Amino acid sequence: MNEPLVSIITINYNEVEMTARCLERLQALTYPNVEVFAVDNASAEGQAKALAERFPEMTVIANGTNDGFAGGNNVALRRARGRYMLLLNNDAVPEPGLLEPLVETMEARPDVGIASPKIVFADGEGDGEPSRIQYAGSAPINPYTGRSHTVGYGELDDGRFDEPGRTHLAHGAAMMTRRSVFEDVGLLAEDYFLYYEEHDFTERAKRAGYAVYYDARATVRHEASVSVGRHSPLKAYYMTRNRLLYLRRNVQGRAFLFSALVYWVLAVPKQLLTLLAAGEGERFRATARGAAWHLRHAFDDVQGQRALPEAGPKNDAPAAAPDPKDANQSAPVSTT
Protein backbone atom coordinates (compact mmCIF):
# COMPACT_ATOMS: atom_id res chain seq x y z
CA MET A 1 0.00 0.00 0.00
CA ASN A 2 1.12 3.52 -0.75
CA GLU A 3 2.11 5.28 2.48
CA PRO A 4 1.52 9.03 2.06
CA LEU A 5 2.25 11.36 4.94
CA VAL A 6 -0.51 11.65 7.55
CA SER A 7 -0.56 14.73 9.80
CA ILE A 8 -2.14 14.02 13.19
CA ILE A 9 -3.37 16.94 15.30
CA THR A 10 -4.56 16.93 18.89
CA ILE A 11 -5.38 19.75 21.31
CA ASN A 12 -4.31 20.14 24.94
CA TYR A 13 -6.06 22.43 27.38
CA ASN A 14 -5.00 21.89 30.99
CA GLU A 15 -5.02 18.10 30.60
CA VAL A 16 -1.35 17.38 30.14
CA GLU A 17 -1.46 13.80 31.43
CA MET A 18 -4.42 12.86 29.29
CA THR A 19 -2.78 14.43 26.25
CA ALA A 20 0.45 12.58 27.05
CA ARG A 21 -1.44 9.30 27.16
CA CYS A 22 -2.90 10.03 23.73
CA LEU A 23 0.55 10.88 22.35
CA GLU A 24 1.97 7.68 23.83
CA ARG A 25 -0.65 5.70 21.93
CA LEU A 26 0.28 7.56 18.76
CA GLN A 27 3.86 6.37 19.24
CA ALA A 28 2.49 2.82 18.98
CA LEU A 29 0.84 3.34 15.58
CA THR A 30 1.95 0.80 13.01
CA TYR A 31 1.61 3.21 10.07
CA PRO A 32 5.15 4.40 9.32
CA ASN A 33 4.69 7.87 7.81
CA VAL A 34 3.21 10.38 10.25
CA GLU A 35 3.87 13.80 11.72
CA VAL A 36 2.20 14.71 15.01
CA PHE A 37 1.16 18.15 16.24
CA ALA A 38 0.04 18.82 19.80
CA VAL A 39 -1.45 22.31 20.13
CA ASP A 40 -1.53 23.68 23.66
CA ASN A 41 -4.42 26.14 23.89
CA ALA A 42 -2.95 28.52 26.47
CA SER A 43 -2.94 25.98 29.31
CA ALA A 44 -1.38 26.58 32.70
CA GLU A 45 2.28 27.53 32.53
CA GLY A 46 4.66 24.72 31.72
CA GLN A 47 2.30 22.25 30.04
CA ALA A 48 3.48 22.88 26.49
CA LYS A 49 7.11 22.63 27.62
CA ALA A 50 6.40 19.40 29.48
CA LEU A 51 4.86 17.83 26.38
CA ALA A 52 7.72 18.98 24.16
CA GLU A 53 10.31 17.51 26.52
CA ARG A 54 8.44 14.24 26.83
CA PHE A 55 7.78 13.87 23.08
CA PRO A 56 10.70 15.51 21.28
CA GLU A 57 9.88 13.79 17.98
CA MET A 58 6.52 15.59 17.85
CA THR A 59 5.75 19.26 17.17
CA VAL A 60 4.27 21.00 20.21
CA ILE A 61 2.73 24.40 19.46
CA ALA A 62 2.16 26.75 22.38
CA ASN A 63 -0.87 28.77 21.32
CA GLY A 64 -0.97 32.17 22.98
CA THR A 65 -4.77 32.10 23.40
CA ASN A 66 -7.40 29.45 23.93
CA ASP A 67 -8.93 29.30 20.46
CA GLY A 68 -11.14 26.30 21.11
CA PHE A 69 -11.33 23.10 19.09
CA ALA A 70 -11.62 24.77 15.71
CA GLY A 71 -9.02 27.50 16.22
CA GLY A 72 -6.50 25.20 17.85
CA ASN A 73 -6.72 22.68 15.05
CA ASN A 74 -6.47 25.42 12.45
CA VAL A 75 -3.14 26.58 13.91
CA ALA A 76 -1.64 23.17 13.19
CA LEU A 77 -3.48 22.67 9.89
CA ARG A 78 -1.68 25.71 8.52
CA ARG A 79 1.67 24.00 9.26
CA ALA A 80 0.78 20.41 8.42
CA ARG A 81 2.39 18.84 5.34
CA GLY A 82 0.39 15.63 5.06
CA ARG A 83 -1.75 14.45 2.19
CA TYR A 84 -4.23 13.47 4.89
CA MET A 85 -5.00 15.21 8.19
CA LEU A 86 -6.31 13.32 11.22
CA LEU A 87 -7.98 15.45 13.89
CA LEU A 88 -7.92 13.45 17.11
CA ASN A 89 -9.32 14.39 20.50
CA ASN A 90 -6.80 14.19 23.33
CA ASP A 91 -9.21 11.92 25.23
CA ALA A 92 -9.24 9.46 22.34
CA VAL A 93 -7.24 6.23 22.52
CA PRO A 94 -6.36 5.00 19.01
CA GLU A 95 -5.75 1.36 18.20
CA PRO A 96 -2.25 0.70 16.75
CA GLY A 97 -3.69 -0.11 13.33
CA LEU A 98 -5.92 2.94 13.13
CA LEU A 99 -4.38 4.62 10.10
CA GLU A 100 -3.92 1.82 7.58
CA PRO A 101 -7.62 1.26 6.75
CA LEU A 102 -8.37 4.99 6.72
CA VAL A 103 -5.51 5.72 4.32
CA GLU A 104 -6.48 2.71 2.20
CA THR A 105 -10.00 4.09 1.87
CA MET A 106 -8.75 7.54 0.93
CA GLU A 107 -6.30 6.19 -1.63
CA ALA A 108 -8.84 3.84 -3.23
CA ARG A 109 -11.76 6.28 -3.28
CA PRO A 110 -10.97 9.81 -4.48
CA ASP A 111 -14.62 10.79 -3.95
CA VAL A 112 -14.20 10.37 -0.17
CA GLY A 113 -13.06 13.61 1.41
CA ILE A 114 -13.64 12.82 5.08
CA ALA A 115 -13.59 9.52 6.98
CA SER A 116 -14.13 8.60 10.62
CA PRO A 117 -13.39 5.26 12.28
CA LYS A 118 -15.66 3.34 14.60
CA ILE A 119 -15.63 5.13 17.96
CA VAL A 120 -16.45 3.25 21.15
CA PHE A 121 -16.83 4.51 24.70
CA ALA A 122 -13.82 3.87 26.90
CA ASP A 123 -16.05 3.66 30.00
CA GLY A 124 -16.83 0.23 31.33
CA GLU A 125 -13.90 -1.56 29.74
CA GLY A 126 -12.88 -4.75 31.47
CA ASP A 127 -16.37 -5.74 32.64
CA GLY A 128 -16.46 -8.77 30.36
CA GLU A 129 -18.87 -7.18 27.87
CA PRO A 130 -18.04 -5.67 24.47
CA SER A 131 -17.52 -1.93 24.42
CA ARG A 132 -20.47 0.29 23.61
CA ILE A 133 -20.66 2.29 20.40
CA GLN A 134 -20.41 6.05 20.37
CA TYR A 135 -20.21 6.44 16.59
CA ALA A 136 -20.82 4.03 13.72
CA GLY A 137 -21.90 6.56 11.14
CA SER A 138 -24.56 9.22 11.40
CA ALA A 139 -27.89 10.35 10.04
CA PRO A 140 -27.95 13.84 8.53
CA ILE A 141 -28.74 16.88 10.65
CA ASN A 142 -32.44 17.68 10.40
CA PRO A 143 -32.67 21.13 8.76
CA TYR A 144 -35.72 21.97 10.86
CA THR A 145 -34.47 20.95 14.30
CA GLY A 146 -30.68 21.16 13.98
CA ARG A 147 -30.36 17.69 15.47
CA SER A 148 -29.15 14.32 14.26
CA HIS A 149 -28.70 10.83 15.63
CA THR A 150 -25.60 8.68 15.61
CA VAL A 151 -25.83 5.15 14.26
CA GLY A 152 -25.32 2.54 16.99
CA TYR A 153 -25.06 5.02 19.87
CA GLY A 154 -25.01 3.13 23.18
CA GLU A 155 -25.28 -0.28 21.50
CA LEU A 156 -22.85 -3.12 22.16
CA ASP A 157 -19.99 -3.42 19.69
CA ASP A 158 -20.97 -6.99 18.87
CA GLY A 159 -20.39 -7.06 15.13
CA ARG A 160 -23.58 -5.37 13.97
CA PHE A 161 -21.72 -2.16 13.08
CA ASP A 162 -18.74 -3.65 11.25
CA GLU A 163 -19.80 -2.72 7.72
CA PRO A 164 -17.96 0.31 6.31
CA GLY A 165 -19.72 2.63 3.93
CA ARG A 166 -20.91 6.11 3.06
CA THR A 167 -22.51 8.14 5.84
CA HIS A 168 -23.76 11.68 6.40
CA LEU A 169 -21.58 13.11 9.18
CA ALA A 170 -18.06 12.51 10.48
CA HIS A 171 -17.16 12.60 14.18
CA GLY A 172 -14.82 15.30 15.47
CA ALA A 173 -13.17 12.97 18.00
CA ALA A 174 -11.40 11.20 15.11
CA MET A 175 -11.77 12.63 11.64
CA MET A 176 -9.42 12.09 8.69
CA THR A 177 -9.65 14.63 5.88
CA ARG A 178 -7.74 14.83 2.63
CA ARG A 179 -5.75 18.01 2.23
CA SER A 180 -7.62 19.02 -0.91
CA VAL A 181 -10.86 19.39 1.08
CA PHE A 182 -9.31 22.12 3.22
CA GLU A 183 -7.94 23.75 0.08
CA ASP A 184 -11.40 23.69 -1.50
CA VAL A 185 -13.66 24.74 1.37
CA GLY A 186 -11.38 26.36 3.96
CA LEU A 187 -10.49 25.51 7.53
CA LEU A 188 -12.78 24.81 10.47
CA ALA A 189 -15.13 27.70 11.24
CA GLU A 190 -13.76 29.32 14.40
CA ASP A 191 -17.04 31.03 15.29
CA TYR A 192 -18.16 27.76 16.89
CA PHE A 193 -15.26 27.42 19.36
CA LEU A 194 -16.71 24.09 20.62
CA TYR A 195 -19.34 21.74 19.13
CA TYR A 196 -20.92 21.62 15.66
CA GLU A 197 -17.75 22.79 13.89
CA GLU A 198 -17.10 19.33 12.41
CA HIS A 199 -20.72 19.12 11.22
CA ASP A 200 -20.43 22.51 9.57
CA PHE A 201 -17.17 21.47 7.92
CA THR A 202 -18.71 18.20 6.74
CA GLU A 203 -21.62 20.03 5.14
CA ARG A 204 -19.27 22.40 3.32
CA ALA A 205 -17.27 19.43 2.04
CA LYS A 206 -20.41 17.67 0.81
CA ARG A 207 -21.54 20.80 -1.01
CA ALA A 208 -18.14 20.80 -2.74
CA GLY A 209 -18.80 17.26 -4.00
CA TYR A 210 -16.97 15.12 -1.45
CA ALA A 211 -18.37 12.03 0.25
CA VAL A 212 -18.17 11.18 3.97
CA TYR A 213 -17.22 7.64 4.97
CA TYR A 214 -17.54 5.46 8.06
CA ASP A 215 -14.65 2.99 8.22
CA ALA A 216 -15.55 0.24 10.68
CA ARG A 217 -12.18 -1.44 10.19
CA ALA A 218 -10.48 1.26 12.29
CA THR A 219 -11.27 1.87 15.96
CA VAL A 220 -10.79 4.62 18.52
CA ARG A 221 -11.78 4.49 22.19
CA HIS A 222 -13.12 7.76 23.50
CA GLU A 223 -13.71 9.23 26.95
CA ALA A 224 -16.49 11.51 25.76
CA SER A 225 -16.73 15.12 26.99
CA VAL A 226 -13.84 14.78 29.42
CA SER A 227 -12.47 18.21 28.51
CA VAL A 228 -15.61 20.20 29.30
CA GLY A 229 -17.75 17.78 31.33
CA ARG A 230 -20.84 16.01 30.06
CA HIS A 231 -23.23 18.28 31.96
CA SER A 232 -21.19 21.45 32.30
CA PRO A 233 -22.49 25.02 31.83
CA LEU A 234 -19.81 25.49 29.15
CA LYS A 235 -21.27 22.64 27.11
CA ALA A 236 -24.81 23.94 27.65
CA TYR A 237 -23.81 27.39 26.37
CA TYR A 238 -22.07 26.22 23.20
CA MET A 239 -24.56 23.48 22.33
CA THR A 240 -27.42 25.98 22.61
CA ARG A 241 -25.63 28.74 20.73
CA ASN A 242 -24.07 26.60 18.03
CA ARG A 243 -27.20 24.66 17.15
CA LEU A 244 -28.77 27.81 15.69
CA LEU A 245 -25.42 29.06 14.39
CA TYR A 246 -25.13 25.87 12.35
CA LEU A 247 -28.63 26.38 10.96
CA ARG A 248 -27.89 30.02 10.10
CA ARG A 249 -24.82 28.94 8.15
CA ASN A 250 -26.25 25.87 6.43
CA VAL A 251 -30.04 26.19 6.01
CA GLN A 252 -31.88 28.73 3.89
CA GLY A 253 -35.35 29.86 2.92
CA ARG A 254 -38.49 28.41 4.45
CA ALA A 255 -36.57 25.59 6.09
CA PHE A 256 -34.51 28.09 8.07
CA LEU A 257 -37.56 30.14 9.07
CA PHE A 258 -39.21 26.97 10.38
CA SER A 259 -36.04 25.87 12.17
CA ALA A 260 -35.71 29.27 13.86
CA LEU A 261 -39.33 29.02 14.98
CA VAL A 262 -38.70 25.56 16.46
CA TYR A 263 -35.58 26.85 18.22
CA TRP A 264 -37.17 29.92 19.83
CA VAL A 265 -40.69 28.63 20.51
CA LEU A 266 -40.06 24.99 21.42
CA ALA A 267 -36.43 23.90 21.92
CA VAL A 268 -35.00 26.71 24.05
CA PRO A 269 -38.07 27.20 26.30
CA LYS A 270 -38.33 23.45 26.86
CA GLN A 271 -34.66 23.21 27.83
CA LEU A 272 -34.88 26.20 30.14
CA LEU A 273 -37.96 24.83 31.89
CA THR A 274 -36.32 21.42 32.28
CA LEU A 275 -33.19 22.93 33.84
CA LEU A 276 -35.24 25.23 36.08
CA ALA A 277 -37.31 22.31 37.36
CA ALA A 278 -34.12 20.34 38.05
CA GLY A 279 -32.56 23.22 39.98
CA GLU A 280 -29.71 23.47 37.47
CA GLY A 281 -29.14 27.18 37.89
CA GLU A 282 -25.74 27.44 36.21
CA ARG A 283 -26.77 25.41 33.18
CA PHE A 284 -30.04 27.40 32.99
CA ARG A 285 -28.10 30.67 32.81
CA ALA A 286 -25.58 29.24 30.34
CA THR A 287 -28.40 28.02 28.07
CA ALA A 288 -30.08 31.42 28.22
CA ARG A 289 -26.79 33.15 27.34
CA GLY A 290 -26.27 30.78 24.42
CA ALA A 291 -29.66 31.66 22.98
CA ALA A 292 -29.27 35.38 23.73
CA TRP A 293 -26.06 35.47 21.67
CA HIS A 294 -28.21 35.30 18.54
CA LEU A 295 -30.26 38.31 19.62
CA ARG A 296 -27.07 40.36 19.92
CA HIS A 297 -25.69 39.03 16.65
CA ALA A 298 -28.90 38.71 14.67
CA PHE A 299 -27.59 40.74 11.73
CA ASP A 300 -23.99 39.54 11.71
CA ASP A 301 -22.55 37.82 8.66
CA VAL A 302 -21.89 34.31 9.98
CA GLN A 303 -20.78 32.83 6.66
CA GLY A 304 -17.07 33.74 6.77
CA GLN A 305 -14.39 31.04 6.74
CA ARG A 306 -10.63 30.99 6.28
CA ALA A 307 -8.78 29.02 3.65
CA LEU A 308 -5.35 27.49 3.86
CA PRO A 309 -2.55 29.94 3.01
CA GLU A 310 -1.95 30.25 -0.72
CA ALA A 311 -4.67 27.72 -1.47
CA GLY A 312 -6.50 28.73 -4.61
CA PRO A 313 -10.04 27.59 -5.41
CA LYS A 314 -10.35 24.27 -7.16
CA ASN A 315 -13.18 23.30 -9.47
CA ASP A 316 -12.34 19.62 -9.84
CA ALA A 317 -13.59 18.17 -6.55
CA PRO A 318 -14.59 14.60 -7.37
CA ALA A 319 -18.28 13.80 -7.47
CA ALA A 320 -19.55 11.61 -4.66
CA ALA A 321 -19.91 8.29 -6.42
CA PRO A 322 -22.62 5.83 -5.33
CA ASP A 323 -21.44 3.26 -2.82
CA PRO A 324 -22.99 -0.21 -2.87
CA LYS A 325 -22.33 -0.42 0.89
CA ASP A 326 -24.30 2.71 1.72
CA ALA A 327 -26.71 2.05 4.66
CA ASN A 328 10.84 13.38 11.41
CA GLN A 329 12.97 15.52 13.42
CA SER A 330 12.95 16.57 17.10
CA ALA A 331 11.05 19.86 17.47
CA PRO A 332 11.11 22.41 20.30
CA VAL A 333 8.03 24.22 21.53
CA SER A 334 6.88 26.76 18.99
CA THR A 335 4.64 29.68 19.79
CA THR A 336 1.91 31.34 17.81
Secondary structure, DSSP 8 states (H G I E B T S, - for coil): -----EEEEEEESS-HHHHHHHHHHHHT-S-S-EEEEEEEES-STTHHHHHHHH-TTSEEEEESS--HHHHHHHHHHTT---SEEEEE-TTEEE-TTSHHHHHHHHHH-TTEEEEEEEEEE-TTTTSSS--BEEES-B----TTTS---BTTTT-B-SSTT---EEES---TTEEEEEHHHHHHH-S--TTSSSSSHHHHHHHHHHHTT-EEEEEEEEEEEE-TTTTT-TT-HHHHHHHHHHHHHHHHHH--HHHHHHHHHIIIIIIHHHHHHHHHHTT-HHHHHHHHHHHHHHHHTTTS--------TT----S--------TT--------EE-
